[in-house]
């Protein structure tokens, strides 16, 4: 994913300070209000979010576009799956 694409998102949620399962629940809720193909940016501090979001995206058909791992935060860009 290029830098311009990384900055583009249709929605942004901050789950910093929340622990499993709350970041995943917030992601699911936010995705439910978005159109297929929309991109959501999620900020999280829970290290388990890396595994949780990856498995969730794979199972639900969403696309995990990128993850930026900074010392104090993880930033995810996820594209919502097309409707089936």
N, C-alpha and C positions, 0 to 999 in steps of 0.2 A: 504494500500500500504506500502511495507516495505522500509527501508532506501535505499537499493541498487536500487530498482525500481524508487524511487524518483529522484535519480541522473541521471537516464537514460532518455535521450530525443534525438529525431532525429533533432529537430530544437528548437531554443530559440529566443524569441522576447521580447524586453523591451519596454513597453508602458508607463513607468513612466513619470509622468507629463502631460500625455494626458487625456482629459476628454471625456465623452460620447458624441458622438458615436465612437470616434477614436480608443479606444482600441479594440472594437468589430470588426471594419472594418479591422484593422491590423491583428487580429486573423483570420478572414475569408480569407483575401488575403494569409496569410502564409499557412493556411490549403489547399488552392486550389493547391499549388505546392507540396504537400506531398502525398505519397502513402497511401492507406487505411491501417489502423493499426498503422501508425506512431504516435509517441508521441511528442507533442509540449509543451514546457515550456514557460509560459507567466508571465512576471512580470508587475504588474500594481499598480498604486497608487490611482486610481479612485475607491471610495467605491462602486459606482454603478456597477462596473465590476462584482462583486459577483453575483448580480441578472442577469445582462446581459449575462454573460457567461453561467450561469446555465440554463437559459431559452433557449438560442441559442443551447447549447449542446443537451438538451432534444428534441427540435424541429427538429434538423438536424440529430439526431441519433449518435452524438459523445458521448464519455464517459468522464465525468469529473472525473478523477482518484483521485485527491486530491487537497486541497487548504491549503496553509500555510499562516496564518494571522500573520504577524509581525507588530510591531508598525509603521513602515515606509513604508511597502510594502506588497502586496498580491502576492503570487506565486501560479500559477495554473499548473497542469499537465493534459493535455487533449489528449485522443486517438481518432484519426480520424476514423470516421465510415467506415465500409466496403462498397464497392460499391454495389449498388443494381441492 
